[in-house]
Amino acid sequence: MSELLEDDDLTAALRKCPEWDYEKKSITRTVEFEEFMDAIDFVNDLAEIAEEAQHHPDITIKHTKVTLKLTTHDAGGVTDLDVELAQRVDNLVD
């Protein structure tokens, strides 16, 4: 199991993922697309990455906006697993 990131480590990690915000023991990001199907295609691509990593985000889809929430439930907060998946999501979006 991954260890919780200490405050300093979490701050440093979030510098690598500037689109992500820390809130309530998780990191979140909302991505907006032009069309609904673009959002769905993104979620499908993300699902493959998450399954490969065996680390699954909470996903909320509201028309063209996809909100992702990452936390390591077993650890009770944010770990390296979350930051690594956040970086992979950023690469997928960019």
TORTISE-979676 format. One record per residue: residue number from 1; x, y, z of N, C-alpha, C in turn. Coordinates in steps of 0.2 Angstrom, whole numbers, plus 2048, in hexadecimal, padded with zeros to 3 digits. Each point is the difference from the previous one (the first is absolute). Layout:
BEGIN
    i   nu   nv   nw  cau  cav  caw   cu   cv   cw
  NUM    X    Y    Z    X    Y    Z    X    Y    Z
...
end
This chain:
BEGIN
    i   nu   nv   nw  cau  cav  caw   cu   cv   cw
    1  804  7FA  800  7FC  806  800  804  806  800
    2  7FE  805  7FC  804  807  800  7FF  803  807
    3  805  804  801  800  804  806  7FD  807  7FF
    4  7FC  803  804  7FD  807  800  806  805  7FE
    5  7FF  805  7FC  805  805  7FF  800  805  806
    6  805  802  802  801  805  805  7FE  807  7FD
    7  7FF  805  804  7FE  806  7FD  805  803  7FB
    8  806  800  802  805  802  7FC  801  7FC  7F9
    9  7FF  7FA  801  801  7FC  7FA  7FA  801  7FB
   10  7FA  801  803  7FA  801  7FD  800  806  7FC
   11  803  806  803  801  806  7FD  804  800  7FA
   12  806  7FC  801  804  7FF  7FA  7FD  7FC  7FB
   13  7FD  7FB  801  7FC  7FC  7FB  7FB  804  7FC
   14  7FD  804  804  7FA  804  7FC  804  806  7FC
   15  806  801  801  803  805  7FB  801  7FD  7F9
   16  801  7F9  801  800  7FC  7F9  7FA  7FF  7FD
   17  7FA  801  803  7FA  800  7FE  7FC  806  801
   18  801  805  7FD  7FD  807  802  7F9  800  7FF
   19  7FD  7FC  7FC  7F9  800  7FE  7FC  7FD  806
   20  803  7FD  804  7FD  7FC  806  7FF  804  806
   21  7FB  7FF  804  7FF  803  806  7FF  7FB  806
   22  803  802  806  7FF  7FB  805  7FA  802  804
   23  7FC  7FC  802  7FA  801  804  7FD  7F9  803
   24  7FF  801  806  7FD  7FA  804  804  7F9  7FF
   25  806  800  801  804  7FA  7FF  800  7FD  7F9
   26  800  804  7FB  800  7FE  7F9  802  806  7FC
   27  802  7FE  7FA  802  805  7FB  7FB  800  7FA
   28  7FE  806  7FE  7FA  800  7FB  802  804  7FA
   29  7FD  7FF  7FA  801  804  7FA  7FA  7FF  7FC
   30  7FE  806  7FD  7FA  800  7FC  803  802  7F9
   31  7FE  7FC  7FB  802  801  7F9  7FA  801  7FC
   32  800  805  7FC  7FA  802  7FC  802  7FF  7F8
   33  7FB  7FD  7FD  801  7FE  7F9  7FB  804  7FC
   34  801  800  7F9  7FB  804  7FC  7F9  7FC  7FF
   35  801  7F9  7FF  7FA  7FC  7FF  7FF  7FB  805
   36  7FA  7FE  801  7FF  7FA  805  804  7FA  7FE
   37  800  7FE  7FA  804  7FA  7FE  807  801  801
   38  803  806  800  807  801  801  801  7FE  808
   39  7FC  802  804  800  7FE  807  800  7F9  801
   40  7FB  7FC  7FD  800  7F9  800  806  7FD  7FE
   41  802  802  7FA  807  7FD  7FD  805  800  805
   42  801  806  804  805  801  805  7FF  7FB  805
   43  7FA  800  803  7FF  7FB  805  801  7F9  7FE
   44  7FF  7FE  7FA  802  7F9  7FE  807  7FF  800
   45  804  805  7FD  807  800  800  803  800  807
   46  7FD  804  805  802  800  807  7FF  7F9  803
   47  7FA  7FD  7FE  7FF  7F9  803  805  7FB  7FF
   48  803  800  7FA  805  7FC  7FE  806  801  805
   49  802  806  800  806  802  804  7FF  7FE  808
   50  7FA  802  802  7FF  7FE  807  800  7F9  802
   51  7FD  7FC  7FB  800  7F9  801  807  7FD  800
   52  804  802  7FB  807  7FE  800  804  802  806
   53  7FE  805  803  803  802  806  7FD  7FD  806
   54  7FA  7FD  7FF  7FC  7FD  806  7FF  806  805
   55  7FF  806  7FE  7FE  805  804  7FB  804  7FD
   56  7FA  801  803  7FA  802  7FC  7FD  807  803
   57  800  805  7FC  7FD  806  803  7F8  800  800
   58  7FE  804  804  7F9  802  800  7FF  805  7FA
   59  7FB  7FE  7FC  7FF  804  7FA  7F9  803  800
   60  7FF  806  7FF  7F9  803  7FF  800  804  7F9
   61  7FB  7FE  7FD  7FF  803  7F9  7FA  804  800
   62  801  806  7FE  7FA  805  7FF  801  803  7F9
   63  7FC  7FD  7FC  801  802  7F9  807  800  7FD
   64  803  806  800  806  801  7FD  806  801  805
   65  7FE  7FF  806  805  801  806  801  7F9  803
   66  806  7FE  801  802  7FA  804  804  802  806
   67  7FD  7FE  806  804  802  806  803  7F9  803
   68  806  800  801  804  7FA  803  802  801  807
   69  7FF  7FB  804  802  801  807  805  7FA  801
   70  806  801  803  804  7FB  801  802  7FF  807
   71  800  7FB  803  802  7FE  807  801  7F9  801
   72  805  7FE  805  801  7F9  801  7FC  7FF  806
   73  7FB  7FC  7FF  7FB  7FF  806  803  7FC  805
   74  804  7FB  7FF  804  7FC  805  804  804  804
   75  803  805  7FD  805  804  804  7FC  806  804
   76  7FA  802  7FD  7FD  805  803  802  807  7FE
   77  802  800  7FA  802  807  7FD  804  7FF  7FA
   78  804  805  7FE  804  801  7FA  807  7FC  801
   79  801  7FC  7FB  807  7FC  800  803  801  7F9
   80  806  7FD  7FF  803  801  7FA  7FC  7FD  7FA
   81  7FC  7FB  802  7FB  7FD  7FB  7FC  805  7FD
   82  7FD  805  804  7FC  805  7FD  803  805  7FC
   83  806  802  802  804  805  7FC  802  7FD  7FA
   84  803  7F9  800  802  7FD  7F9  7FA  800  7FB
   85  7FA  7FE  803  7FA  800  7FC  7FE  807  7FD
   86  801  805  804  7FE  807  7FF  805  802  7FA
   87  806  7FE  800  805  802  7FB  7FE  7FC  7F9
   88  7FE  7FA  801  7FE  7FC  7FA  7F9  804  7FD
   89  7FC  802  804  7FA  803  7FE  802  807  7FC
   90  804  803  803  803  807  7FD  803  7FE  7F9
   91  803  7FB  800  803  7FE  7F9  7FB  7FF  7FB
   92  7FB  7FC  802  7FA  7FF  7FC  7FC  806  7FE
   93  7FF  805  804  7FD  806  7FE  804  804  7FC
   94  806  801  801  804  804  7FC  802  7FC  7FA
end
